[in-house]
């Protein structure tokens, strides 16, 4: 465990404080924008019949795009600033109040989006004519065409408005409850001979502690902690999934997966091809887990040993050491990537310290008003946390490419499938470079372990999360699920994917409690896009290895335009067909080579 205190992020260039006149001015400005856009929609858009002249429709569409872009920029900046406090200190009463106030504003923005969606649905047949007369509309073609497609899945205007309003006391409230409970949860556990009270993120991080007994104690303490909190967390999950089911039914969706596919900008054929290839790879990943169990002297791998370090690699990196590793290897890939990361480190864009009240995991958020990003992680000095940092910096670089290309807020919207591409690419850059510098078999084994552990989490565990969420949605249609039933579904999903790779007596039935991914009504199935990102980035990295530096410009152009075309069209730029299993299978062969070498090193 590192003794150097990791950094906290700085957003003073965004606003001086939550109570500052600058923050208040932008909040007031946003309310004015909402009022003005609402007036425009009610005055002109509401009366649209579709028989207007192309010029009239084009003018109105152009006005709406301008206003929507400006509104999204201001709202996105305010939201990110508030989130910077909420995510790092859930005890902050002023931030909680601001969040509550902004939720009401966000609801109004959602309602405006409903009106825009309905209007685009009305004029959909005229869009080809409108594109000819206005370059601005042509530049936002994908947004307009996609909204026209999604307008088919709308309830009546009155129902959509009511749904937006009820979310404040429904799914939004349940999501906040889960975040509050998990960020403030803590428990006592013995670590290195001393009993410590650890916040839940630090407790969860004990899964990668070098001492097996400590990992086991952490697992057992987690079990007690989540058992004590299971009732409110099950209520939150039921509330959110129940709301999503009801809205999907009323909107004419086939199922919960339907809207997730649309949001991912893929089709079912692509999803099924990828999932099929993933499922076929399970025996290969189970072989890796069985080899790891043998290395650890176990017959089977219990859950608390999934993340156990293997081999010999430094496990007490300081934050500065992590920074240098990332900068060096980013620089070897592209000077633009290193320059971005250097700027992020130099200007304190990263909050890496573990502390009470801070949410677990890691994320990167866009701060559009200043054209920057901010990154949250829980750095503990482990090699895995270096990979996590590289991952989140990849998200920031993705955003930076769009900013530097002059993309509007509408154009910058990126589906999760493609959002995970740059992040996983950056992880690959770091781990692949370190693999070339190994000095002995134990060091090689440690890096292979990091790679395969990440691969197995994104393929095997992600598939289990997909199965879990799918069954929760299906069973929630019939009745509420109690916490024990939810745990049973989680264990069933883990058995279906991990199989004999794990000790079936020691799974992790509480995964659903602390994973925030399950508690977003607006983004169901926050899982399979990670697998897409891993396998797509793996395919792109193979192309980079063939093309070298000439690949970088095309790659940056891809990142800048991920919100402007379906995933299949963007992949086709590199000769990739994501609707066939071959691409996904070829990417998985990279992991298979790692498993073969891993088994060779441990004598399995």
C-alpha positions as CSV (number, residue, x, y, z in Angstrom):
1,X,0.0,0.0,0.0
2,X,1.5,3.3,-1.0
3,X,2.1,5.9,1.7
4,X,2.1,8.9,-0.6
5,X,-1.2,10.7,-0.6
6,X,-2.8,10.5,-4.0
7,X,-4.2,13.8,-5.4
8,X,-7.7,15.4,-5.3
9,X,-9.1,17.1,-8.3
10,X,-9.4,20.8,-8.9
11,X,-12.4,22.4,-10.6
12,X,-11.7,26.0,-9.5
13,X,-11.3,27.0,-13.2
14,X,-14.9,25.9,-13.7
15,X,-16.5,27.8,-10.8
16,X,-15.0,29.2,-7.6
17,X,-17.6,27.5,-5.4
18,X,-21.1,26.1,-5.4
19,X,-22.2,29.3,-3.7
20,X,-20.3,31.6,-6.1
21,X,-22.0,34.3,-8.3
22,X,-20.5,32.6,-11.4
23,X,-22.3,29.3,-10.5
24,X,-25.5,31.2,-9.8
25,X,-25.3,33.2,-13.0
26,X,-25.0,30.1,-15.1
27,X,-27.8,28.4,-13.2
28,X,-30.0,31.4,-13.9
29,X,-28.8,31.5,-17.6
30,X,-29.8,27.8,-17.9
31,X,-33.3,28.5,-16.7
32,X,-33.7,31.3,-19.2
33,X,-32.5,29.0,-22.0
34,X,-35.0,26.4,-21.0
35,X,-37.8,29.0,-20.9
36,X,-36.9,30.4,-24.3
37,X,-36.5,27.0,-25.9
38,X,-39.8,25.9,-24.4
39,X,-41.4,29.0,-25.9
40,X,-40.0,28.3,-29.3
41,X,-41.2,24.7,-29.3
42,X,-44.7,25.7,-28.1
43,X,-45.0,28.7,-30.5
44,X,-43.6,27.1,-33.7
45,X,-42.9,23.4,-33.3
46,X,-46.2,22.4,-31.7
47,X,-48.1,23.7,-34.7
48,X,-46.0,21.9,-37.3
49,X,-48.0,19.7,-39.7
50,X,-45.2,18.7,-42.0
51,X,-46.7,20.7,-44.9
52,X,-44.5,23.8,-44.2
53,X,-42.0,24.9,-46.8
54,X,-38.5,23.4,-46.6
55,X,-37.1,26.8,-45.7
56,X,-39.5,27.2,-42.7
57,X,-38.6,23.7,-41.4
58,X,-34.9,24.2,-42.0
59,X,-34.9,27.5,-40.1
60,X,-36.7,26.1,-37.1
61,X,-34.5,23.0,-37.1
62,X,-31.4,25.1,-37.2
63,X,-32.6,27.3,-34.3
64,X,-33.4,24.2,-32.2
65,X,-30.0,22.7,-32.8
66,X,-28.2,25.9,-31.8
67,X,-30.3,26.3,-28.6
68,X,-30.0,22.6,-27.7
69,X,-26.2,22.6,-28.1
70,X,-25.9,25.7,-25.9
71,X,-28.3,24.3,-23.4
72,X,-26.4,21.0,-23.2
73,X,-23.1,22.8,-22.8
74,X,-24.3,24.9,-19.8
75,X,-26.2,22.1,-18.2
76,X,-23.4,19.6,-18.6
77,X,-20.9,22.0,-16.9
78,X,-23.2,22.7,-14.0
79,X,-24.0,19.0,-13.6
80,X,-20.3,18.0,-13.7
81,X,-19.4,20.6,-11.1
82,X,-22.1,19.4,-8.7
83,X,-21.1,15.8,-9.3
84,X,-17.5,16.6,-8.5
85,X,-18.7,17.2,-4.9
86,X,-21.3,14.5,-4.6
87,X,-19.0,11.7,-5.9
88,X,-16.2,12.6,-3.5
89,X,-18.1,13.7,-0.4
90,X,-21.6,12.4,0.0
91,X,-21.9,14.2,3.3
92,X,-21.7,17.6,1.6
93,X,-25.1,19.1,2.4
94,X,-24.8,22.1,0.1
95,X,-23.9,19.8,-2.8
96,X,-26.8,17.5,-2.0
97,X,-29.1,20.5,-2.1
98,X,-27.7,21.7,-5.4
99,X,-28.1,18.2,-6.8
100,X,-31.7,18.2,-5.8
101,X,-32.3,21.6,-7.4
102,X,-30.6,20.5,-10.5
103,X,-32.7,17.4,-10.7
104,X,-35.7,19.6,-11.3
105,X,-33.8,21.5,-14.0
106,X,-32.7,18.2,-15.6
107,X,-36.4,17.0,-15.6
108,X,-37.3,20.2,-17.6
109,X,-34.5,19.5,-20.1
110,X,-35.8,15.9,-20.5
111,X,-39.2,17.3,-21.2
112,X,-37.7,19.7,-23.8
113,X,-36.0,16.7,-25.4
114,X,-39.4,14.9,-25.6
115,X,-40.8,17.9,-27.5
116,X,-37.8,18.0,-29.8
117,X,-38.1,14.2,-30.4
118,X,-41.8,14.6,-31.2
119,X,-41.2,17.4,-33.6
120,X,-38.4,15.6,-35.5
121,X,-40.8,12.6,-35.7
122,X,-43.3,14.9,-37.5
123,X,-40.9,16.2,-40.0
124,X,-39.0,13.0,-40.6
125,X,-40.1,12.5,-44.2
126,X,-38.9,16.0,-45.0
127,X,-35.4,15.6,-43.6
128,X,-33.6,14.7,-46.9
129,X,-34.8,18.0,-48.4
130,X,-33.8,19.9,-45.3
131,X,-30.2,18.5,-45.4
132,X,-29.7,20.0,-48.8
133,X,-30.4,23.5,-47.8
134,X,-28.5,23.9,-44.5
135,X,-24.9,22.7,-43.8
136,X,-25.6,22.8,-40.1
137,X,-28.3,20.2,-40.4
138,X,-26.1,18.1,-42.6
139,X,-23.5,18.2,-39.8
140,X,-26.1,17.0,-37.4
141,X,-27.6,14.4,-39.8
142,X,-27.0,11.4,-37.6
143,X,-28.6,13.1,-34.6
144,X,-31.7,14.1,-36.6
145,X,-32.1,10.7,-38.3
146,X,-31.6,8.8,-35.0
147,X,-34.2,11.0,-33.3
148,X,-36.6,10.3,-36.1
149,X,-36.1,6.6,-35.6
150,X,-36.5,6.8,-31.8
151,X,-39.6,9.0,-32.1
152,X,-41.5,5.8,-32.8
153,X,-41.0,4.7,-29.2
154,X,-42.7,7.6,-27.5
155,X,-45.8,7.7,-25.4
156,X,-48.1,10.7,-25.7
157,X,-46.6,14.1,-24.9
158,X,-48.6,14.3,-21.6
159,X,-47.4,10.8,-20.6
160,X,-43.8,11.6,-21.4
161,X,-44.0,14.8,-19.4
162,X,-45.5,13.0,-16.4
163,X,-42.9,10.3,-16.6
164,X,-40.1,12.8,-16.5
165,X,-41.6,14.5,-13.5
166,X,-42.2,11.2,-11.6
167,X,-38.6,10.1,-12.1
168,X,-37.5,12.7,-9.5
169,X,-39.3,10.8,-6.8
170,X,-38.9,7.4,-8.5
171,X,-35.7,6.1,-10.1
172,X,-33.6,9.2,-9.4
173,X,-34.4,9.0,-5.8
174,X,-33.7,5.2,-5.6
175,X,-30.4,5.8,-7.4
176,X,-29.4,8.5,-4.9
177,X,-30.2,6.2,-2.1
178,X,-28.0,3.4,-3.4
179,X,-25.1,5.9,-3.9
180,X,-25.6,7.4,-0.4
181,X,-25.7,4.0,1.3
182,X,-22.7,2.5,-0.5
183,X,-20.5,5.6,-0.3
184,X,-21.0,5.9,3.5
185,X,-20.9,2.2,4.3
186,X,-17.8,1.1,6.2
187,X,-16.6,-1.9,8.3
188,X,-13.8,-3.0,10.5
189,X,-11.4,-5.5,9.2
190,X,-7.9,-6.7,10.2
191,X,-5.3,-5.7,7.7
192,X,-1.5,-6.2,8.2
193,X,-2.1,-7.2,11.9
194,X,-4.2,-4.0,12.6
195,X,-7.9,-3.7,12.8
196,X,-9.0,-0.8,10.6
197,X,-12.3,0.8,9.8
198,X,-12.4,0.9,6.0
199,X,-14.9,2.7,3.7
200,X,-16.6,0.2,1.3
201,X,-14.3,1.1,-1.8
202,X,-11.2,0.3,0.3
203,X,-12.8,-2.8,1.6
204,X,-13.7,-4.0,-1.9
205,X,-10.1,-3.2,-3.0
206,X,-8.8,-5.8,-0.4
207,X,-9.7,-8.4,-3.0
208,X,-6.3,-7.7,-4.6
209,X,-4.3,-7.7,-1.3
210,X,-1.2,-9.9,-1.5
211,X,-2.1,-11.8,1.6
212,X,-4.7,-14.6,1.1
213,X,-6.1,-14.5,4.6
214,X,-6.6,-10.7,4.3
215,X,-8.5,-11.2,1.1
216,X,-10.7,-13.9,2.7
217,X,-11.4,-11.6,5.7
218,X,-12.3,-8.8,3.4
219,X,-14.8,-11.1,1.6
220,X,-16.3,-12.2,4.9
221,X,-16.6,-8.7,6.2
222,X,-18.2,-7.6,2.9
223,X,-20.8,-10.4,3.3
224,X,-21.8,-9.1,6.7
225,X,-21.8,-5.5,5.6
226,X,-24.0,-6.0,2.5
227,X,-26.3,-8.4,4.5
228,X,-27.0,-5.5,6.9
229,X,-27.9,-3.2,4.0
230,X,-29.7,-5.6,1.7
231,X,-33.2,-4.5,2.3
232,X,-32.9,-0.8,1.2
233,X,-30.6,-1.8,-1.7
234,X,-33.1,-4.4,-2.9
235,X,-35.9,-1.8,-2.7
236,X,-33.8,0.6,-4.8
237,X,-33.2,-2.1,-7.4
238,X,-36.8,-3.1,-7.5
239,X,-38.0,0.5,-7.8
240,X,-35.7,1.3,-10.7
241,X,-36.2,-1.9,-12.7
242,X,-40.0,-1.7,-12.2
243,X,-40.1,1.8,-13.5
244,X,-38.0,0.9,-16.6
245,X,-40.3,-2.1,-17.3
246,X,-43.4,0.0,-17.1
247,X,-42.0,2.7,-19.4
248,X,-40.7,0.2,-22.0
249,X,-44.1,-1.5,-22.2
250,X,-45.9,1.9,-22.7
251,X,-43.4,2.9,-25.3
252,X,-43.7,-0.2,-27.4
253,X,-40.2,-1.6,-26.7
254,X,-39.7,-5.3,-27.3
255,X,-37.9,-5.7,-24.0
256,X,-35.3,-4.0,-21.8
257,X,-32.5,-5.0,-24.1
258,X,-34.2,-3.2,-27.0
259,X,-33.6,0.3,-25.7
260,X,-30.1,-0.6,-24.6
261,X,-29.2,-1.8,-28.1
262,X,-30.5,1.5,-29.6
263,X,-28.5,3.5,-27.0
264,X,-25.4,1.5,-27.9
265,X,-25.9,2.3,-31.6
266,X,-25.7,-1.3,-32.6
267,X,-28.3,-3.9,-33.6
268,X,-29.3,-7.4,-32.3
269,X,-27.3,-9.1,-34.9
270,X,-24.1,-7.4,-33.6
271,X,-25.0,-8.1,-30.0
272,X,-25.8,-11.8,-30.7
273,X,-22.6,-12.3,-32.7
274,X,-20.5,-10.8,-29.9
275,X,-22.3,-12.7,-27.1
276,X,-22.0,-16.0,-29.0
277,X,-18.2,-15.5,-29.4
278,X,-17.9,-14.6,-25.7
279,X,-19.8,-17.7,-24.6
280,X,-17.6,-19.9,-26.7
281,X,-14.6,-18.5,-25.0
282,X,-15.6,-19.4,-21.4
283,X,-13.7,-22.8,-21.4
284,X,-10.5,-20.9,-22.3
285,X,-11.0,-18.4,-19.4
286,X,-11.9,-21.2,-17.0
287,X,-8.6,-22.9,-17.9
288,X,-6.8,-19.7,-16.8
289,X,-8.7,-19.6,-13.5
290,X,-7.9,-23.3,-12.9
291,X,-4.3,-22.6,-13.5
292,X,-4.4,-19.7,-11.1
293,X,-6.0,-21.9,-8.5
294,X,-3.1,-24.4,-8.9
295,X,-0.6,-21.6,-8.5
296,X,-2.2,-20.5,-5.3
297,X,-2.3,-24.0,-4.0
298,X,-6.1,-24.4,-4.2
299,X,-8.2,-27.1,-5.9
300,X,-10.7,-24.4,-7.0
301,X,-10.6,-20.6,-7.0
302,X,-12.8,-18.9,-4.4
303,X,-14.1,-15.5,-5.2
304,X,-11.7,-13.7,-2.9
305,X,-8.8,-15.1,-4.9
306,X,-10.1,-13.9,-8.3
307,X,-8.1,-10.7,-8.0
308,X,-5.2,-12.2,-6.0
309,X,-1.8,-11.0,-7.3
310,X,0.2,-13.6,-9.1
311,X,3.9,-13.5,-9.9
312,X,6.1,-10.8,-8.6
313,X,5.5,-7.2,-9.6
314,X,5.7,-4.1,-7.6
315,X,2.5,-3.6,-5.6
316,X,3.2,-0.4,-3.7
317,X,3.5,2.2,-6.5
318,X,3.4,5.8,-5.5
319,X,1.1,8.0,-7.5
320,X,4.1,9.7,-9.1
321,X,5.5,6.3,-10.2
322,X,2.1,5.4,-11.7
323,X,2.1,8.7,-13.5
324,X,5.5,8.2,-15.0
325,X,4.7,4.7,-16.3
326,X,1.5,6.1,-18.0
327,X,3.2,9.1,-19.5
328,X,6.2,7.1,-20.9
329,X,4.0,4.5,-22.6
330,X,1.4,6.9,-23.8
331,X,4.2,8.9,-25.4
332,X,5.4,5.8,-27.2
333,X,2.0,5.4,-28.8
334,X,1.4,9.0,-29.7
335,X,2.7,12.4,-28.6
336,X,-0.8,13.8,-28.6
337,X,-1.9,11.1,-26.0
338,X,1.1,11.9,-23.7
339,X,0.5,15.6,-24.0
340,X,-3.1,15.2,-23.0
341,X,-2.2,13.0,-20.0
342,X,0.6,15.3,-18.9
343,X,-1.9,18.2,-18.9
344,X,-4.4,16.2,-16.8
345,X,-1.7,15.4,-14.2
346,X,-0.3,18.9,-14.1
347,X,-3.6,20.6,-13.7
348,X,-5.1,18.2,-11.1
349,X,-7.8,16.7,-13.1
350,X,-7.7,13.5,-11.1
351,X,-9.1,12.6,-7.7
352,X,-7.4,9.4,-6.7
353,X,-7.4,9.4,-2.9
354,X,-9.5,6.7,-1.1
355,X,-11.6,8.3,1.7
356,X,-14.9,8.0,3.6
357,X,-17.9,9.5,1.7
358,X,-16.3,9.0,-1.7
359,X,-17.9,6.6,-4.1
360,X,-16.1,3.5,-5.2
361,X,-14.8,2.5,-8.6
362,X,-13.6,4.9,-11.2
363,X,-15.1,7.2,-13.9
364,X,-14.2,10.0,-16.2
365,X,-16.6,13.0,-16.7
366,X,-16.8,15.6,-19.3
367,X,-16.7,19.3,-18.2
368,X,-17.9,20.9,-21.4
369,X,-17.7,24.6,-20.3
370,X,-13.9,24.4,-20.1
371,X,-13.4,21.7,-22.7
372,X,-11.8,19.4,-20.1
373,X,-12.4,16.1,-18.2
374,X,-12.2,15.0,-14.6
375,X,-11.2,11.5,-13.4
376,X,-12.2,9.7,-10.2
377,X,-10.3,6.7,-9.0
378,X,-9.5,5.0,-5.7
379,X,-5.7,4.5,-6.0
380,X,-4.2,2.0,-3.6
381,X,-0.7,1.6,-5.1
382,X,-1.5,-1.7,-7.0
383,X,-0.6,-2.5,-10.6
384,X,-4.3,-2.9,-11.3
385,X,-4.9,0.7,-10.3
386,X,-2.3,1.9,-12.8
387,X,-4.4,0.1,-15.5
388,X,-7.5,1.8,-14.1
389,X,-5.9,5.2,-14.3
390,X,-4.8,4.6,-17.9
391,X,-8.4,3.4,-18.7
392,X,-10.0,6.6,-17.4
393,X,-7.4,8.8,-19.0
394,X,-8.4,7.1,-22.3
395,X,-11.9,8.3,-21.8
396,X,-10.5,11.8,-21.2
397,X,-8.5,11.6,-24.4
398,X,-11.6,10.5,-26.3
399,X,-13.3,13.7,-25.1
400,X,-10.2,15.8,-25.9
401,X,-10.2,14.5,-29.5
402,X,-13.8,15.7,-30.0
403,X,-13.1,19.0,-28.4
404,X,-10.1,19.7,-30.6
405,X,-12.1,18.7,-33.7
406,X,-14.6,21.4,-32.8
407,X,-17.6,19.0,-32.3
408,X,-20.8,20.4,-30.8
409,X,-22.4,18.9,-27.7
410,X,-24.8,17.0,-29.8
411,X,-22.1,15.6,-32.0
412,X,-20.0,14.7,-29.0
413,X,-22.6,12.3,-27.6
414,X,-21.0,8.8,-27.7
415,X,-22.7,5.5,-27.1
416,X,-21.1,3.3,-24.4
417,X,-20.0,0.7,-26.9
418,X,-17.6,3.2,-28.5
419,X,-17.0,5.2,-25.3
420,X,-15.1,2.2,-24.0
421,X,-12.8,1.9,-27.0
422,X,-10.3,4.6,-26.1
423,X,-10.2,3.6,-22.5
424,X,-9.4,0.0,-23.1
425,X,-7.0,1.0,-25.9
426,X,-5.0,3.0,-23.3
427,X,-5.0,0.1,-20.9
428,X,-3.7,-2.1,-23.7
429,X,-1.0,0.4,-24.5
430,X,0.4,0.4,-21.0
431,X,0.2,-3.4,-20.3
432,X,1.5,-4.4,-23.7
433,X,4.5,-2.0,-23.3
434,X,5.3,-3.3,-19.9
435,X,5.1,-6.9,-21.1
436,X,8.0,-6.2,-23.6
437,X,10.2,-5.0,-20.6
438,X,9.8,-8.1,-18.4
439,X,13.0,-9.2,-16.7
440,X,12.0,-12.7,-15.5
441,X,9.2,-15.3,-15.7
442,X,7.6,-14.1,-12.4
443,X,7.3,-10.5,-13.7
444,X,5.9,-11.8,-17.0
445,X,3.4,-13.9,-15.0
446,X,2.3,-10.9,-13.0
447,X,1.6,-8.8,-16.1
448,X,-0.2,-11.7,-17.8
449,X,-2.3,-12.0,-14.7
450,X,-3.3,-8.4,-14.9
451,X,-4.2,-8.7,-18.5
452,X,-6.1,-11.9,-18.1
453,X,-7.8,-10.8,-15.0
454,X,-9.1,-7.7,-16.9
455,X,-10.0,-9.8,-19.9
456,X,-11.9,-12.3,-17.8
457,X,-13.8,-9.6,-16.0
458,X,-14.9,-7.9,-19.2
459,X,-15.8,-11.2,-20.9
460,X,-16.9,-13.7,-18.3
461,X,-18.1,-11.4,-15.5
462,X,-19.7,-8.9,-17.8
463,X,-21.7,-11.8,-19.4
464,X,-22.8,-12.8,-15.9
465,X,-24.0,-9.3,-15.3
466,X,-25.8,-9.3,-18.6
467,X,-27.6,-12.6,-17.6
468,X,-28.3,-11.3,-14.1
469,X,-29.8,-8.0,-15.3
470,X,-31.9,-9.8,-18.0
471,X,-33.4,-12.2,-15.5
472,X,-34.0,-9.4,-13.0
473,X,-36.0,-7.4,-15.6
474,X,-38.0,-10.5,-16.6
475,X,-38.9,-11.5,-13.1
476,X,-39.6,-8.0,-12.0
477,X,-42.4,-7.9,-14.6
478,X,-44.2,-10.5,-12.4
479,X,-43.4,-9.4,-8.9
480,X,-40.9,-7.6,-6.6
481,X,-37.8,-9.5,-5.8
482,X,-36.5,-9.8,-2.3
483,X,-32.8,-9.5,-1.6
484,X,-32.3,-13.3,-1.2
485,X,-33.9,-13.8,-4.6
486,X,-31.7,-11.2,-6.2
487,X,-28.6,-12.9,-4.7
488,X,-29.8,-16.3,-6.1
489,X,-30.1,-14.8,-9.6
490,X,-26.5,-13.3,-9.2
491,X,-25.1,-16.7,-8.2
492,X,-26.9,-18.5,-10.9
493,X,-25.5,-16.1,-13.5
494,X,-22.0,-16.5,-12.1
495,X,-22.2,-20.3,-12.2
496,X,-23.4,-20.1,-15.9
497,X,-20.4,-18.1,-16.9
498,X,-17.5,-18.9,-14.5
499,X,-18.6,-22.6,-14.3
500,X,-15.8,-24.8,-13.0
501,X,-13.4,-21.9,-13.1
502,X,-14.5,-21.0,-9.6
503,X,-15.3,-22.7,-6.3
504,X,-19.1,-22.8,-6.4
505,X,-19.2,-22.6,-2.6
506,X,-17.7,-19.1,-2.6
507,X,-19.2,-16.9,-5.3
508,X,-20.1,-13.2,-4.9
509,X,-23.8,-12.9,-4.5
510,X,-23.6,-9.3,-3.4
511,X,-22.1,-7.9,-6.6
512,X,-25.5,-6.2,-7.3
513,X,-25.4,-4.1,-4.1
514,X,-22.4,-1.8,-4.8
515,X,-22.2,-1.8,-8.6
516,X,-23.8,1.5,-9.6
517,X,-24.4,0.2,-13.1
518,X,-27.6,-1.5,-12.1
519,X,-29.1,1.6,-10.6
520,X,-29.5,3.8,-13.7
521,X,-33.0,3.9,-15.2
522,X,-31.7,5.8,-18.2
523,X,-29.0,3.3,-19.0
524,X,-30.0,-0.3,-18.6
525,X,-27.5,-3.1,-19.4
526,X,-24.5,-1.0,-18.4
527,X,-22.4,-4.2,-19.1
528,X,-22.2,-5.6,-22.6
529,X,-20.7,-2.3,-24.0
530,X,-17.6,-3.0,-21.9
531,X,-17.1,-6.3,-23.8
532,X,-17.7,-4.5,-27.1
533,X,-15.1,-1.9,-26.1
534,X,-12.5,-4.5,-25.1
535,X,-12.9,-6.6,-28.2
536,X,-13.2,-3.6,-30.6
537,X,-10.1,-2.0,-29.0
538,X,-8.2,-5.3,-29.3
539,X,-9.0,-5.4,-33.0
540,X,-7.9,-1.8,-33.5
541,X,-4.7,-2.4,-31.5
542,X,-3.9,-5.3,-33.9
543,X,-4.3,-2.8,-36.8
544,X,-2.1,-0.3,-35.0
545,X,0.6,-3.0,-34.6
546,X,0.5,-3.5,-38.4
547,X,0.4,0.2,-39.4
548,X,2.4,1.9,-36.7
549,X,2.2,5.7,-36.3
550,X,0.2,6.0,-39.5
551,X,-2.7,4.5,-37.6
552,X,-2.9,7.3,-35.0
553,X,-4.5,10.0,-37.1
554,X,-7.3,7.7,-38.3
555,X,-7.8,6.5,-34.7
556,X,-8.1,10.1,-33.4
557,X,-10.5,10.9,-36.2
558,X,-12.6,7.9,-35.2
559,X,-12.7,9.1,-31.6
560,X,-13.8,12.5,-32.6
561,X,-16.7,11.2,-34.6
562,X,-18.1,8.4,-32.4
563,X,-21.3,10.3,-32.0
564,X,-22.0,10.8,-35.7
565,X,-22.5,7.3,-37.1
566,X,-23.6,3.8,-36.1
567,X,-20.9,1.6,-34.6
568,X,-21.0,-0.7,-37.7
569,X,-20.3,2.2,-40.0
570,X,-17.4,3.5,-37.9
571,X,-15.9,0.0,-37.7
572,X,-16.1,-0.4,-41.4
573,X,-13.6,2.5,-41.8
574,X,-11.0,0.0,-40.6
575,X,-12.3,-2.9,-42.6
576,X,-14.1,-4.4,-39.5
577,X,-17.4,-6.2,-39.8
578,X,-18.9,-6.3,-36.3
579,X,-22.0,-8.2,-37.4
580,X,-20.1,-11.4,-37.9
581,X,-18.6,-13.6,-35.2
582,X,-15.3,-13.8,-36.9
583,X,-14.2,-10.4,-35.8
584,X,-15.1,-11.1,-32.2
585,X,-13.5,-14.5,-32.3
586,X,-10.3,-13.1,-33.7
587,X,-10.1,-10.6,-30.9
588,X,-10.6,-13.3,-28.3
589,X,-7.7,-15.3,-29.8
590,X,-5.4,-12.6,-28.4
591,X,-6.6,-13.6,-24.9
592,X,-6.2,-17.3,-25.8
593,X,-2.5,-16.8,-26.5
594,X,-2.1,-15.2,-23.1
595,X,-3.9,-18.1,-21.4
596,X,-1.6,-20.6,-23.2
597,X,1.5,-18.7,-22.0
598,X,0.1,-18.2,-18.5
599,X,-0.6,-22.0,-18.1
600,X,2.9,-22.7,-19.4
601,X,4.5,-20.4,-16.8
602,X,2.5,-22.0,-13.9
603,X,3.0,-25.5,-15.2
604,X,-0.7,-26.2,-15.7
